[in-house]
Amino acid sequence: MTTINRAWTVSAQQDVQYSVETTFDILDPANPTLVDGEHGSRRLIVTDTTVNDLYGEKIRAYAAANLSEYKILVLPHGETNKRWSAVETVLEAIETFKLDRRREPVIAIGGGVLTDIVGFACSIYRRNTPFVRVPTTLIGIVDASVGVKTGVNFQTGKNKIGTYFAASRNLLDTSFLSSLDQRHVSNGLAEILKIALVKDNELFALLEEHGAASLAGRFQQHTEAQQQIIDKAITGMLEELEPNLWEQTLERLVDYGHTFSPTVEMTALPELLHGEAVCLDMALTTAISVHRGLVTTEEAGRIFNVMRTLGLPVTHPSMSADILVAALIDTTRHRNGLQRLPLPTGIGAATFVNDLTPGDIEAALNILTGAMNRDLERSAA
Ligand SMILES: NC(=O)c1ccc[n+]([C@@H]2O[C@H](COP(=O)([O-])OP(=O)(O)OC[C@H]3O[C@@H](n4cnc5c(N)ncnc54)[C@H](O)[C@@H]3O)[C@@H](O)[C@H]2O)c1
């Protein structure tokens, strides 16, 4: 008897739809947005220790007024707790709560760490448990709650394990920023600056003019400029994410600032925040662009100035040539063997290169050191 080998090819497409919407006073018990008008239903709410300290009472009052039954799970805050054990804790809570996943979306209220953990847990519980994201940090509002990535750190790798899984709704309420310390506002401004540098020079001009006041006032004045900054950042981010949600195209403008920063952030953890590491990467790549004649020294000066105005670092001891070369090798591996390094060309546009050398990195570090020294001399004069 002859055996005949058979092969089947399956091809399917997944339809993804989710909403990103701004709202105000989401924890006002009279506001039905959070439970999507489903008064009297059950919900598992997950938050972190800091948010619980600040908003726990309001969350409980909201839940008591709007839900027939609820459980609030509080996870330890911070990047060092962004790990697999936190995902397990959420999975256990979902199981114990006997969540009816078709009718009771999990609610995640917190920063990017918390929403990434909860999103990951929901994506693997019965392979698909809907969740709603309520970001409480600026990075959450303009970045982590806009796309479809979930995940946690694994061993020494930043976000090494995770999934692509959209929250069904992302409810953005900037009033949470009133309690955020300035360093974390700066942290979010780094991701806004990223969009400005690679695709939106009007956003850059807004940051130049209104960045300092937005930082100082934590976006609570709700001026037209502040609303435009957040609006443009989210719109720009979504323009880049929507056509490439599953990251099939590896040349992504939103990866700007994310080539060297994962290694730098993990090397310096917990000293550097995510946005700070991203900003260091953007400062370095701006200097690389100067070295290659893609950005003028005058443009670079304006970029470094905005970084400082936004309370972000331009240099850091962990930005050594060795670490940066290792970071580039690691990122190149994840970008399927090519560097696909976004580099600014002027302000508000970018190109991708694949031929960066350790020499370019050394030259850029020298440019950065030179720029810093000139600043020190100017402030001493
Ligand atoms: N999924 C994505 O697409 C995506 C995008 C960008 C960043 N991220 C991830 O997001 C994380 C960074 O986000 P983050 O900066 O929000 O981190 P975070 O969640 O650690 O929040 C920062 C700190 O602020 C506290 N906090 C949260 N809300 C607060 C509030 N309203 N007032 C006072 N304190 C508050 C938190 O408890 C924490 O201590 C990183 O892990 C990064 O990988 C994910």
The ligand as a MOL file (V3000), in Angstrom:
LIG
                    3D

  0  0  0     0  0            999 V3000
M  V30 BEGIN CTAB
M  V30 COUNTS 44 48 0 0 0
M  V30 BEGIN ATOM
M  V30 1 N 0.8410 47.9950 25.5440 0
M  V30 2 C 1.4490 48.9830 24.9470 0
M  V30 3 O 1.2700 49.2280 23.7440 0
M  V30 4 C 2.3550 49.8690 25.7360 0
M  V30 5 C 2.7250 51.1120 25.2160 0
M  V30 6 C 3.5370 51.9400 25.9910 0
M  V30 7 C 3.9780 51.5070 27.2360 0
M  V30 8 N 3.5980 50.2700 27.6830 0 CHG=1
M  V30 9 C 4.0540 49.8050 28.9860 0
M  V30 10 O 3.5580 50.6990 29.9740 0
M  V30 11 C 4.4640 50.7230 31.0710 0
M  V30 12 C 4.7150 52.1640 31.4460 0
M  V30 13 O 3.4860 52.7580 31.7500 0
M  V30 14 P 3.2720 53.7110 33.0080 0
M  V30 15 O 4.2860 54.7670 32.9890 0
M  V30 16 O 1.8450 54.0580 33.0260 0 CHG=-1
M  V30 17 O 3.6800 52.7480 34.2120 0
M  V30 18 P 2.9770 52.3280 35.5780 0
M  V30 19 O 1.7380 51.5680 35.3060 0
M  V30 20 O 4.0400 51.6590 36.3710 0
M  V30 21 O 2.5670 53.6880 36.2700 0
M  V30 22 C 3.5610 54.5370 36.7870 0
M  V30 23 C 3.3730 54.7790 38.3040 0
M  V30 24 O 2.2950 55.6810 38.4890 0
M  V30 25 C 1.3630 55.1400 39.4020 0
M  V30 26 N 0.0710 55.6870 39.0110 0
M  V30 27 C -0.7660 55.2300 38.0690 0
M  V30 28 N -1.7870 56.0910 37.9200 0
M  V30 29 C -1.5950 57.1070 38.7870 0
M  V30 30 C -2.3010 58.2930 39.0800 0
M  V30 31 N -3.4050 58.6590 38.4070 0
M  V30 32 N -1.8170 59.1160 40.0430 0
M  V30 33 C -0.6750 58.8030 40.6960 0
M  V30 34 N 0.0540 57.6930 40.4540 0
M  V30 35 C -0.4070 56.8530 39.5050 0
M  V30 36 C 1.5170 53.6490 39.2630 0
M  V30 37 O 1.0740 52.9760 40.4140 0
M  V30 38 C 3.0120 53.5170 39.0800 0
M  V30 39 O 3.6490 53.5730 40.3190 0
M  V30 40 C 5.7090 49.9820 30.6360 0
M  V30 41 O 5.7160 48.7190 31.2380 0
M  V30 42 C 5.5480 49.8460 29.1290 0
M  V30 43 O 6.1400 48.6800 28.6340 0
M  V30 44 C 2.8030 49.4730 26.9740 0
M  V30 END ATOM
M  V30 BEGIN BOND
M  V30 1 1 1 2
M  V30 2 2 2 3
M  V30 3 1 2 4
M  V30 4 1 4 5
M  V30 5 2 4 44
M  V30 6 2 5 6
M  V30 7 1 6 7
M  V30 8 2 7 8
M  V30 9 1 8 9
M  V30 10 1 8 44
M  V30 11 1 9 10
M  V30 12 1 9 42
M  V30 13 1 10 11
M  V30 14 1 11 12
M  V30 15 1 11 40
M  V30 16 1 12 13
M  V30 17 1 13 14
M  V30 18 2 14 15
M  V30 19 1 14 16
M  V30 20 1 14 17
M  V30 21 1 17 18
M  V30 22 2 18 19
M  V30 23 1 18 20
M  V30 24 1 18 21
M  V30 25 1 21 22
M  V30 26 1 22 23
M  V30 27 1 23 24
M  V30 28 1 23 38
M  V30 29 1 24 25
M  V30 30 1 25 26
M  V30 31 1 25 36
M  V30 32 1 26 27
M  V30 33 1 26 35
M  V30 34 2 27 28
M  V30 35 1 28 29
M  V30 36 1 29 30
M  V30 37 2 29 35
M  V30 38 1 30 31
M  V30 39 2 30 32
M  V30 40 1 32 33
M  V30 41 2 33 34
M  V30 42 1 34 35
M  V30 43 1 36 37
M  V30 44 1 36 38
M  V30 45 1 38 39
M  V30 46 1 40 41
M  V30 47 1 40 42
M  V30 48 1 42 43
M  V30 END BOND
M  V30 END CTAB
M  END
